[in-house]
Amino acid sequence: MLSLLERSIGTVARQLVLVAPPHGTIPSVFKKLTVDSARHRGLIDEMQAVRGEIYLNGGYLTPSHLSASGLHQIPEDDRSWHLLMTNARGHVSSCAWYLEHANTTSIQHLRVQHCPLAQRAEWRDTLYAAVESEIARARGNSLRYAEVGGWAVSKERRCSLEGLLLALAAYGLCRVLGGALGITTANATNASSSILRRLGGTRLEVDGTTLPAYSIRRTTRRSNFSNSTPGIPARNTTT
């Protein structure tokens, strides 16, 4: 397994494409840059098409959630860093987005406020308290707060290490950008949840209460929260 991972990591430089937000600041550590607005738009459109197809086929959304051209478009796409894995033909095969916030933010400015638990009266206050507690912890450690989402791996790549490599790439990006405490949702019916736990992610909790997994109504898929600095134990920090 280790040798397979080492070989896979060796291909990342050829297969991973990092797409910066249009108005983001590019760290000086990135030396090989391409400034091309048309290419940027093309990659985002392709990513949205791939993500939409994966989510639709997986039962995570319905056709009404896609644009007329089949794109899964969300407001966060224009503000996030996008990690894209490409296949041998150069087409997007897997993706995830990474969005940092100032540690003075609140749950009202996060995508997590729209999750199913936030719509359930018995869990809404606990969810809000847990997220606000994590934001305060980030602030206490002089870290930013980050959301990671849009995880999607194409069917032909699900038996590969592509999902793990995306998670590791998100961790690396977090380090390059200065470190953050982050939150994401992880599918409990496939490997994504177990991958994040093995990398140090933990279930979101507050005052001894752990947030439960939840089912999206239009599917039988179950998701749960993981709160961590990507890739290391949740109670550690990345700087």
C-alpha positions as CSV (number, residue, x, y, z in Angstrom):
1,M,0.0,0.0,0.0
2,L,2.8,2.4,0.9
3,S,4.7,1.8,-2.4
4,L,1.4,2.3,-4.3
5,L,0.8,5.6,-2.5
6,E,4.4,6.7,-3.2
7,R,3.9,6.0,-6.9
8,S,0.6,7.8,-6.9
9,I,2.0,10.9,-5.2
10,G,4.7,10.9,-7.8
11,T,2.0,11.5,-10.5
12,V,0.3,14.4,-8.7
13,A,2.5,17.0,-10.3
14,R,1.2,15.9,-13.6
15,Q,-2.4,15.3,-12.7
16,L,-3.3,17.9,-10.1
17,V,-4.5,21.3,-11.2
18,L,-4.9,24.0,-8.6
19,V,-7.3,26.8,-9.7
20,A,-7.1,30.0,-7.7
21,P,-10.1,32.2,-6.9
22,P,-10.4,35.1,-9.4
23,H,-9.6,37.7,-6.8
24,G,-7.4,35.7,-4.5
25,T,-3.8,36.4,-3.4
26,I,-1.4,33.9,-4.9
27,P,1.4,32.9,-2.4
28,S,4.9,33.4,-3.7
29,V,5.7,29.7,-3.2
30,F,3.8,29.0,-6.4
31,K,6.3,29.5,-9.2
32,K,4.6,27.9,-12.1
33,L,1.6,30.0,-12.8
34,T,-0.8,30.3,-15.8
35,V,-2.8,33.5,-16.1
36,D,-5.6,32.7,-18.6
37,S,-9.2,33.8,-17.8
38,A,-10.6,31.6,-20.6
39,R,-8.8,28.5,-19.3
40,H,-9.9,29.4,-15.8
41,R,-13.5,29.6,-16.8
42,G,-13.2,26.4,-18.8
43,L,-11.8,24.4,-15.9
44,I,-14.5,25.7,-13.6
45,D,-17.2,24.8,-16.1
46,E,-15.8,21.3,-16.6
47,M,-15.5,20.8,-12.8
48,Q,-19.1,21.8,-12.3
49,A,-20.2,19.5,-15.1
50,V,-18.3,16.5,-13.6
51,R,-19.4,17.3,-10.0
52,G,-23.0,17.6,-11.2
53,E,-23.0,14.3,-13.0
54,I,-21.4,12.5,-10.0
55,Y,-23.9,14.0,-7.5
56,L,-26.8,13.4,-9.8
57,N,-25.9,9.7,-10.4
58,G,-25.2,9.2,-6.7
59,G,-28.6,10.6,-5.8
60,Y,-27.3,13.6,-3.9
61,L,-29.3,16.1,-6.0
62,T,-32.0,16.2,-8.6
63,P,-31.8,17.7,-12.2
64,S,-33.5,20.8,-10.8
65,H,-30.2,21.6,-9.0
66,L,-28.3,21.8,-12.2
67,S,-28.1,24.6,-14.8
68,A,-29.7,24.2,-18.2
69,S,-26.3,22.9,-19.4
70,G,-25.9,20.4,-16.6
71,L,-23.6,22.4,-14.4
72,H,-23.7,22.2,-10.6
73,Q,-23.1,25.9,-9.7
74,I,-22.8,27.1,-6.1
75,P,-21.8,30.6,-4.8
76,E,-18.7,29.2,-3.1
77,D,-17.2,28.3,-6.5
78,D,-16.3,31.9,-7.3
79,R,-14.5,32.4,-3.9
80,S,-12.7,29.1,-3.5
81,W,-9.5,27.4,-4.4
82,H,-10.3,24.3,-6.5
83,L,-8.2,21.1,-6.4
84,L,-8.8,19.2,-9.6
85,M,-7.4,15.8,-10.5
86,T,-7.2,15.2,-14.3
87,N,-7.0,11.9,-16.3
88,A,-4.6,10.9,-19.0
89,R,-6.6,13.0,-21.5
90,G,-6.3,16.1,-19.3
91,H,-10.0,16.1,-18.4
92,V,-11.2,16.6,-14.8
93,S,-11.9,13.3,-13.0
94,S,-12.2,14.4,-9.4
95,C,-12.5,17.7,-7.5
96,A,-12.8,19.5,-4.2
97,W,-13.0,23.1,-3.1
98,Y,-11.2,24.9,-0.3
99,L,-12.6,28.2,1.1
100,E,-10.9,30.2,3.9
101,H,-12.7,32.7,6.1
102,A,-11.4,35.2,8.6
103,N,-11.6,33.8,12.2
104,T,-14.1,36.6,13.0
105,T,-16.7,35.0,10.7
106,S,-19.9,33.3,12.0
107,I,-22.0,30.4,10.9
108,Q,-24.3,32.8,9.1
109,H,-21.5,33.2,6.5
110,L,-20.7,29.5,6.1
111,R,-22.2,27.0,3.8
112,V,-22.8,24.6,6.7
113,Q,-25.7,26.8,7.8
114,H,-27.7,25.2,5.0
115,C,-27.1,21.6,5.9
116,P,-30.1,19.3,7.0
117,L,-29.2,19.5,10.7
118,A,-29.6,23.2,10.6
119,Q,-33.2,22.7,9.5
120,R,-34.0,20.3,12.4
121,A,-35.1,22.2,15.5
122,E,-33.7,19.6,17.9
123,W,-30.2,20.0,16.4
124,R,-30.0,23.5,15.1
125,D,-28.8,25.2,18.3
126,T,-26.2,22.4,18.9
127,L,-24.8,22.7,15.4
128,Y,-24.6,26.5,15.7
129,A,-22.9,26.2,19.1
130,A,-20.4,23.6,17.8
131,V,-19.4,25.7,14.8
132,E,-19.1,28.9,16.7
133,S,-16.9,27.1,19.3
134,E,-14.6,25.9,16.5
135,I,-14.4,29.4,15.1
136,A,-13.5,30.7,18.5
137,R,-10.8,28.0,18.8
138,A,-9.3,29.1,15.5
139,R,-9.3,32.7,16.7
140,G,-7.6,31.7,19.9
141,N,-4.9,30.0,17.9
142,S,-4.5,32.9,15.4
143,L,-5.7,30.6,12.5
144,R,-8.2,31.2,9.8
145,Y,-11.3,29.1,9.5
146,A,-11.9,27.0,6.4
147,E,-14.6,25.0,4.7
148,V,-13.8,22.1,2.4
149,G,-16.5,20.7,0.1
150,G,-17.5,19.7,-3.3
151,W,-15.7,16.3,-2.9
152,A,-16.5,14.3,-6.0
153,V,-14.6,11.4,-7.6
154,S,-15.6,10.0,-10.9
155,K,-16.8,6.4,-11.1
156,E,-13.8,5.2,-13.0
157,R,-11.4,6.6,-10.4
158,R,-13.1,5.4,-7.2
159,C,-10.9,2.3,-6.9
160,S,-7.8,4.5,-7.1
161,L,-6.1,6.7,-4.5
162,E,-7.5,9.8,-6.1
163,G,-9.8,10.7,-3.2
164,L,-6.9,10.3,-0.7
165,L,-4.7,12.4,-2.9
166,L,-7.3,15.2,-3.0
167,A,-7.5,15.2,0.8
168,L,-3.7,15.3,1.1
169,A,-3.6,18.1,-1.5
170,A,-6.2,20.1,0.5
171,Y,-4.0,19.7,3.6
172,G,-0.9,20.9,1.6
173,L,-2.8,23.9,0.4
174,C,-3.9,24.7,3.9
175,R,-0.3,24.7,5.0
176,V,0.9,26.9,2.1
177,L,-1.9,29.4,2.9
178,G,-0.8,29.7,6.5
179,G,-2.8,27.1,8.3
180,A,-6.5,26.9,9.3
181,L,-9.0,25.0,11.3
182,G,-11.5,23.5,9.0
183,I,-14.9,21.8,8.7
184,T,-16.3,19.5,6.0
185,T,-19.0,16.9,5.6
186,A,-18.0,13.4,4.7
187,N,-20.1,10.7,3.1
188,A,-20.5,7.8,5.6
189,T,-21.4,5.3,3.0
190,N,-18.2,5.4,1.1
191,A,-14.5,5.8,1.9
192,S,-14.4,9.6,2.3
193,S,-15.4,9.5,6.0
194,S,-12.9,6.8,6.9
195,I,-10.1,8.6,4.9
196,L,-10.6,11.8,6.9
197,R,-10.7,9.9,10.2
198,R,-7.4,8.2,9.3
199,L,-5.9,11.6,8.5
200,G,-6.9,13.0,11.9
201,G,-10.4,14.3,11.3
202,T,-13.0,13.9,14.1
203,R,-16.7,14.2,14.4
204,L,-18.0,17.7,15.3
205,E,-19.0,18.0,18.9
206,V,-19.7,20.6,21.6
207,D,-20.0,20.2,25.4
208,G,-19.7,16.4,25.1
209,T,-22.4,16.1,22.5
210,T,-21.4,14.7,19.1
211,L,-23.3,15.9,16.0
212,P,-25.1,12.9,14.4
213,A,-24.9,11.6,10.9
214,Y,-27.8,12.7,8.8
215,S,-29.6,11.5,5.6
216,I,-30.4,13.7,2.7
217,R,-34.1,13.3,2.2
218,R,-34.0,12.5,-1.5
219,T,-31.5,9.7,-1.0
220,T,-30.5,7.1,1.5
221,R,-27.0,8.5,1.7
222,R,-25.7,9.4,5.1
223,S,-23.2,12.1,5.9
224,N,-21.5,13.3,9.0
225,F,-19.4,16.3,10.1
226,S,-15.7,16.2,10.5
227,N,-13.9,19.1,12.2
228,S,-10.2,19.2,11.8
229,T,-7.2,21.0,10.5
230,P,-7.0,19.0,7.3
231,G,-4.8,16.0,7.5
232,I,-3.7,16.2,11.2
233,P,-5.4,15.5,14.6
234,A,-8.3,17.9,15.1
235,R,-6.9,19.2,18.4
236,N,-3.7,20.2,16.7
237,T,-3.0,23.3,14.6
238,T,-1.3,23.9,11.3
239,T,1.0,26.9,10.9
